[in-house]
Amino acid sequence: MHQLKYDAVALGNHEFIANNKVKLDKLISYYEKYNMPILSANTYKTNGESYTKPYVIKELKTEEGTIRLGILGLTIKEVGDEGSRELKDLFGYENKLYMNDLVEDAKKWTKVMKEKENANIVVAVAHTGEKPKKPRHPGNRIQDLAQDVEGIDAIIAGHTHVEFEQHDYKNKSGETVIVTQPGKDGECISKINFKAEGKDGHWKVIDKSSSIVEF
């Protein structure tokens, strides 16, 4: 992943299940040593501090100027296999970590990225399924994320291992949010293209699309 120049990685439920807090701390430190921050904006220490970085900002140099791209990491709240499935109740994490609803926290952090970090484009990398199962599975929140959170331009989904090129949603402002999911096990990647216009740091996305690249 370092050789492929990953800019950031989002935590998924299996990172929690396969580790305890001590082992997960070591895993995160290992990734950060290779300049790949692990993100999970809705995971917190018991004192209320963020457990990992919520987001990163990348500056993309173009002929017309620099575009600030924000990458927001989100994790399915129900990480456990049994019982309450809450992180705070998962063995090895009790009284150490907890998670908030990813949609509500996405609203908070997207606002920070847009207003304080001056992000021109925001991409959410969300380890959560697109559509609720029947009976309703609370962990599949992509639809809610796309429709209820303003400021997100595109979402890379995960968790359900389904491959799809692009699904379009409208947020409350009527703006299109594109969603893509690159399958499972590194079978492919999602490629997202943005076309933006502007100057002096003020950019507006005028077109966007995503595609699947097979290996």
C-alpha positions in Angstrom: 0.0 0.0 0.0 2.9 2.3 0.7 4.4 1.6 -2.7 1.0 2.4 -4.3 1.2 5.7 -2.5 -2.0 5.5 -0.5 -2.9 8.9 1.1 -5.1 7.5 3.8 -6.9 4.4 5.0 -10.3 4.1 6.8 -10.8 1.7 9.6 -13.4 -1.1 9.1 -15.1 -3.4 11.5 -12.6 -6.3 11.0 -9.8 -4.1 12.2 -11.6 -3.9 15.6 -12.7 -7.6 15.7 -9.2 -8.9 14.8 -7.5 -6.8 17.5 -7.8 -5.4 20.9 -7.1 -1.8 21.8 -3.3 -2.4 22.3 -2.9 -4.3 19.1 -4.9 -1.8 17.1 -2.8 1.1 18.5 0.3 -0.7 17.1 -1.4 -1.3 13.7 -2.2 2.4 13.4 1.3 3.4 14.4 2.7 1.1 11.8 0.7 2.6 9.0 1.5 6.1 10.1 5.2 5.3 10.0 4.7 4.8 6.2 2.8 8.1 5.9 -0.5 6.4 5.5 -2.8 7.9 8.2 -5.7 5.7 9.4 -8.9 7.6 9.6 -12.2 7.1 11.5 -14.0 10.3 12.2 -16.7 8.7 14.4 -14.4 6.7 16.8 -13.4 8.3 20.1 -11.5 7.7 23.3 -13.6 7.7 26.5 -12.4 11.2 27.2 -14.1 12.5 24.0 -10.9 12.9 22.0 -10.7 11.5 18.5 -9.1 8.1 18.4 -7.6 8.6 15.0 -7.4 11.5 12.6 -10.9 12.2 11.4 -9.7 13.5 8.0 -6.7 14.6 6.0 -6.3 17.5 3.5 -4.3 17.0 0.3 -3.2 19.9 -1.8 -3.4 19.1 -5.5 -1.4 21.3 -7.8 -2.9 22.2 -11.2 -2.1 24.6 -13.9 -4.9 26.9 -12.7 -3.9 26.7 -9.0 -4.0 24.5 -6.0 -7.1 22.5 -5.1 -7.6 21.4 -1.5 -9.0 17.8 -1.4 -10.4 16.6 1.9 -10.6 12.9 2.7 -13.0 11.9 5.5 -12.8 8.5 7.1 -15.9 6.8 8.6 -16.6 3.4 10.1 -19.7 1.3 10.6 -20.8 1.8 14.2 -21.9 -1.8 14.7 -18.4 -3.5 14.7 -19.2 -6.5 17.0 -20.5 -9.9 16.0 -22.8 -10.5 18.8 -24.8 -8.8 21.6 -25.1 -5.0 21.3 -22.5 -4.9 18.6 -21.3 -1.5 20.0 -17.6 -0.9 20.1 -17.9 0.2 23.8 -19.1 -3.3 24.6 -16.6 -5.2 22.4 -14.1 -7.3 24.4 -10.8 -5.5 24.5 -12.3 -2.1 24.1 -14.6 -1.7 27.1 -14.0 1.7 28.8 -11.4 2.5 26.2 -13.2 3.5 22.9 -16.7 4.2 21.6 -18.3 5.2 18.3 -20.9 7.8 17.3 -23.4 7.6 14.4 -21.3 8.1 11.3 -23.9 10.3 9.6 -24.1 12.7 12.5 -20.3 12.9 12.8 -19.9 13.3 9.1 -22.1 16.5 9.3 -19.8 17.8 12.0 -16.5 17.0 10.4 -17.5 18.0 6.8 -18.4 21.5 8.2 -14.9 21.7 9.8 -13.3 20.6 6.6 -15.2 23.1 4.5 -15.2 26.1 6.8 -11.9 25.8 8.7 -9.7 23.8 6.3 -11.1 25.4 3.2 -11.5 22.1 1.4 -12.7 22.6 -2.1 -13.6 18.9 -2.7 -14.6 16.4 0.0 -14.5 12.6 -0.5 -15.8 10.3 2.2 -14.2 6.9 2.5 -16.9 5.1 4.5 -16.7 1.5 5.6 -20.5 0.9 5.6 -23.0 -0.6 3.2 -25.1 1.3 0.8 -28.6 0.1 1.5 -30.3 -1.2 4.7 -31.0 -4.9 4.8 -34.5 -6.2 5.7 -35.1 -6.2 8.6 -33.3 -2.9 8.7 -29.6 -3.2 9.4 -28.4 0.0 11.0 -24.9 -0.4 9.8 -25.7 0.3 6.1 -25.7 4.1 6.1 -24.4 5.2 2.6 -27.8 6.4 1.4 -28.3 8.5 4.6 -24.7 9.8 4.3 -25.2 10.9 0.7 -28.7 12.4 1.2 -28.4 14.0 4.6 -24.9 15.4 4.8 -24.1 18.6 2.8 -20.6 19.3 1.5 -19.6 15.8 0.4 -18.9 15.4 -3.3 -18.2 11.7 -3.6 -18.3 8.6 -1.4 -16.2 5.4 -1.6 -18.3 2.7 0.1 -17.2 -0.6 1.6 -18.2 -3.4 4.0 -20.7 -5.2 1.8 -18.1 -6.4 -0.8 -20.3 -5.4 -3.7 -18.8 -3.8 -6.8 -20.5 -1.0 -8.5 -19.2 1.9 -10.7 -21.5 4.8 -9.8 -24.8 5.4 -8.0 -26.1 9.0 -7.9 -27.9 10.6 -5.0 -29.1 14.1 -4.2 -28.4 15.9 -0.9 -30.7 18.4 0.7 -29.3 21.2 -1.4 -30.1 19.3 -4.6 -26.4 18.7 -5.3 -25.4 15.3 -6.8 -23.3 13.0 -4.6 -21.7 10.1 -6.4 -21.1 6.7 -4.7 -18.8 4.0 -5.8 -17.6 0.7 -4.3 -14.6 -1.3 -5.5 -15.7 -4.8 -4.6 -13.5 -6.8 -2.2 -10.1 -8.2 -1.6 -8.3 -5.7 -3.9 -10.1 -7.1 -7.0 -10.3 -3.5 -8.5 -10.2 0.1 -7.6 -12.7 3.0 -8.0 -11.4 5.9 -10.1 -13.2 9.2 -9.5 -12.8 12.2 -11.8 -13.6 15.8 -10.8 -13.8 18.8 -13.1 -13.6 22.0 -11.2 -13.6 25.7 -12.2 -12.3 28.6 -10.2 -9.4 30.7 -9.1 -7.6 32.0 -6.1 -8.6 29.0 -4.0 -12.3 29.3 -4.8 -13.3 26.2 -6.8 -16.6 24.7 -7.8 -17.0 21.2 -8.9 -18.9 21.3 -12.2 -18.7 17.7 -13.2 -17.8 14.3 -11.6 -17.9 10.7 -12.4 -16.5 7.4 -11.2 -15.5 4.1 -12.9 -14.2 0.7 -11.9 -10.6 -0.3 -12.9 -10.1 -4.0 -12.9 -6.7 -5.6 -12.2 
